[in-house]
Amino acid sequence: MAALQEKKTCGQRMEEFQHYCWNPDTGQMLGRTLSRWVWISLYYVAFYVVMTGLFALCLYVLMQTVDPYTPDYQDQLRSPGVTLRPDIYGEKGLEIVYNVSDNRTWADLTQTLHTFLAGYSPAAQEDSINCTSEQYFFQESFSAPNHTKFSCKFMADMLQNCSGLADPNFGFEEGKPCFIIKMNRIVKFLPSNGSAPRVDCAFLDQPREFGQPLQVEYYPPNGTFSLHYFPYYGKKAQPHYSNPLVAAKLLNVPWNAEVAIVCKVMAEHVTFDNPHDPYEGKVEFKLKIEK
Amino acid sequence: MSQQTPEIYSVELSGTKDIVKTDKGDGKKYRGLKNNCLERKKKNHKEEFQKELHLDDHKLSNRELEKKYGTDIITGLSSTRAAELLARDGPNSLTPPKQTPEIVKFLKQMVGGFSVLLWVGAFLCWIAFGIEYSSNKSASLNNVYLGSVLVLVVIFTGIFAYYQEAKSTNIMSSFKKMIPQQALVIRDSEKKSIPSEQLVVGDIVEVKGGDQIPADIRVLSSQGCRVDNSSLTGESEPQPRSSEFTHENPLETKNICFYSTTCLEGTITGMVINTGDRTIIGHIASLASGVGNEKTPIAIEIEHFVHIVAGVAVSIGILFFIIAVSMNYRVLDSIIFLIGIIVANVPEGLLATVTVTLSLTAKRMAKKNCLVKNLEAVETLGSTSIICSDKTGTLTQNRMTVAHLWFDNQIFVADTSENHSNQVFDQSSRTWASLSKIITLCNRAEFKPGQENVPIMKKAVIGDASETALLKFSEVILGDVMEIRKRNRKVAEIPFNSTNKFQLSIHETDDPHDKRFLMVMKGAPERILEKCSTIMINGEEHPLDESTAKAFHTAYMELGGLGERVLGFCHLYLPAHEFPETYKFDTDAMNFPTSNLCFVGLLSMIDPPRSTVPDAVTKCRSAGIKVIMVTGDHPITAKAIAKSVGIISANSETVEDIARRLSIAVEQVNKWDAKAAVVTGMELKDMSSEQVDEILANYQEIVFARTSPQQKLIIVEGCQRQDAVVAVTGDGVNDSPALKKADIGVAMGIAGSDAAKNAADMVLLDDNFASIVTGVEEGRLIFDNLKKTIAYTLTKNIAELCPFLIYIIVGLPLPIGTITILFIDLGTDITRYQRAYLEWTGYTAFFVGILVQQIADLIIRKTRRNSVFQQGLFRNKVIWVGIASQIVIGLVLSYGLGSVTALSFTMLRAQYWFVAVPHAILIWVYDEVRKLFIRLYPGSWWDKNMYY
């Protein structure tokens, strides 16, 4: 006991520490001789190599059990998320504010749309096929080149007035802006039982002081996502797949007032009442057009 | 070591910075270091005292003293007067150093050591949130939560640690109370044993060798007294004390003994002249300022470990901070990584766990009569490899019982049963009458007053074991011994000491017509016989011739051979014409004859071994602990007891046994054929240390007999040269050097002297050897448990740390399971909420993964060397409660509180609970293999490096 009760001076401690770092009597560094350090290091290198190997093996086995085309579990994805272009987020969700008379305020918005729609140009859609069936496009086999499945073409010009071709300003200049509604893809998701899912936009708190409901022009007509874009078979099976789009041209947005607009996807299997998730099956956004 | 006294021994004089350390225990070491300083200080010391003290009691005569203190040297104070004085002066104890207020202690727990790291971490988290918030109002609250969790951890750990500390402090302080210093005081003409705290000035006290001086004492009479003043003056030489006034300076004069010094040998009767803070040592103590409590060694050790862990944590943290910064993370994020790494590495609960483990063990041991003065001792005891055990009281009952008598050339058997009631030997012989008188008179033992209704054998006695045995023996046979003694008034006496080896007293006889004095003597038989010229047979004195001497030796050897302590008794009626009634006997000058006495008889006593000892010795053996008996007793007694308790096993022989069996000379026997050895002090004296080493290394069963205190020290040193961790048990003041030298000193609580108790690390309250085994078991357990705890804690930390490190280097989202990563990889577009949900699933899965691993880890950590199968999975029920509660918490967090966003837990798919199970099994298998190799190849490279 006695040895431990001695009070040591700082110098003694330093000396002991030095001795611990390098002990000239036994040739020990930090409590081990050089050869012992080599051995223990070798052991741990081997140990961690084996550990890494095991981890890799586990991952490999796991990957073998995973179907590359379909996720094992989709129970958290009952209903697709819906989003909007242009997508400008404010403090609480999507907020689009611009001034009709100042084209700098909406240049970015239209630019976003142009960029987005570039993916729907004839060149970009080259590898997809033309579909007109308006029915679910089920594909059991991988009959497309490179062991893939076919994807249906969705061309920007299907959006007509909102395609940016006829009106490169997407109606922003005249206060009747186009918004593009996009529904997220879910593997093997069938939105409805036969009728095409339809986009329906309205004022969130209708009818408010404006008295009249929101007037919307939908492109493609009726604002539907054609059924031949469904089901989606995943990125590996359909490398060229592009989401179908619906453009909504809002015709009677009051000026100089912030309005909340909601665009819902109306289909049997799309729900929009999840209290936690504001973007499930619908997209809400605020719009303020100044003059 | 000296839990009782640190506040006395570390002393700081006001106005000077030097600390005069005269620690009783390690005095030598300090003296070596600070010799010059001490010498210089000693002078200062004495000058200081002279200024401070106006002590002139040493110059006064006994009469003047009596007058000054209103007391009587013969009858002592009256109880009422003593009570008055006690009320006036307060108890005779030093005012303890100022206690730290509880609130300060509590706050210290909150801010000390690791807590600071956590506090800093928490504040950094909040600062980080503040910065984020100021730049982006929608900053997530994660940092706030993290900070709050950190603070909660600190607070809860602090409260727990405080509670534990308070609890163990309570245990320790109750220990302090459990060893009260007793003082033998004369009050109302009666000898009483009272707590020394109740002494008052004017009390007449008796102090015997081994006791601490209970107050400042003016010596009235002394017999061969020497005191150890090292605690006061630093002089290591024992100082003689007598009643003469020899020096003007109260510190130099021989007739004053000081509080807290130790009486090494002899006896003193003295008058208390100062008590409590008014004593010399009290003055020094009150001059002292800021005497800090020292950390216990184990706390230092743990702190050392904690420093290493903290060092590792901080260096990994800083390393990754640098990596993060150079990988172009934002500095603030990097700081958060740094904090995360530190937080993950810090063993938050470790200190509390250690405290709990230690105090629980100490408590458990106290229940088993093992009082741990020094918590670290528990752990040391666990690594003990040699126990040098005293015989008397430790291995035996320390209840001497008269077993045989020899008189009239005959051996008589006495009843050694519990109550002595059935004494059948022939009591008609006149020799017995003489012998019984010697037994009664030549005996200083007395029954403690106030136990008239207690059966004789249970009465408490003031006196040593043999005297007690004799007193009780004679009380049973003869009746009221005190009455007989009163009738035969004692006029002079020489108490027993180890140089004389006899005890003598001179009495008036109870026969009013016989004016002769009766001198009675008892002692070591051979010494007594040397002093005798005649022997009493059937009441007649016969000259002591060859044949009677031979008969004596035969009887002596026979009784001694039974392992019994033999005492010889003789007496002499002093002729009345030479020693008239008024004769003044002087025991120092020995003005009376001590030879040509009349030998009366022998009496042998045995101290039967405790029933639990053989079992305990076997346990020690099987635990790889060598038990060595070291005793001052006769080799034959020692060997007999050693054999009966198994220190020498039934089938082992000593060299002498072999020689006797083969009828050859001892020298002819190959000494390595013998397994056991009995070594006497005489033999030991002539041995070189190499020879001692040889004996200790080559014999499994060793008994050292007739050893002196110095030789005990030699034996302990010899054992330590064998790289053994040595435990020494002892009770006497003469054992204290060995107790101190030992790695762990174990003192006897009942028989032990205060000096021994102070020197020891542990006190056995029941003096029972078996308690040491308990101690060893607990000690091994605690060592193991601490190791296991540390291993467990560190394992968890690494698992917590991994995601951070991977996050920083590879950039994977924070703890997110591989499965969820795969989900994302499959290229499904998801909303922000859906993504968050996946992240939470990741958290939960990670949590569950850790939980499952920790269950495996817990099961692995049940053992350090044995396989789990050897240990048995179901022996420890608590572990299953722990595992079950862990799982329940996991279930509640995952399924019960699924919507609590602060915790970010989600309902977890049932099968995810089993993802970690193969890995849990894997680490368990790895550990089983590791332990298997450790068991298969002890001492190998694997054992050395892989055993933790």
Interface residues (C-beta under 8 A of the other chain):
Chain A: M1 A2 L4 Q5 E6 R36 W39 I40 Y43 L54 C58 L59 L62 M63 V66 P71 Y73 Q76 L77 P80 G81 E91 N184 R185 I186 V187 G234 K235 K236 N274 H276 D277 P278 Y279 E280
Chain B: M1 G25 D26 K29 K137 S138 E294 P297 I300 E301 N374 E376 A377 T380 K740 D743 I744 G745 D761 T818 I819 L822 F823 L826 G827 T828 D829 I830 T831 R832 Y833 Q834 Y837 L838 R909 P918 H919 L922 W941 N945
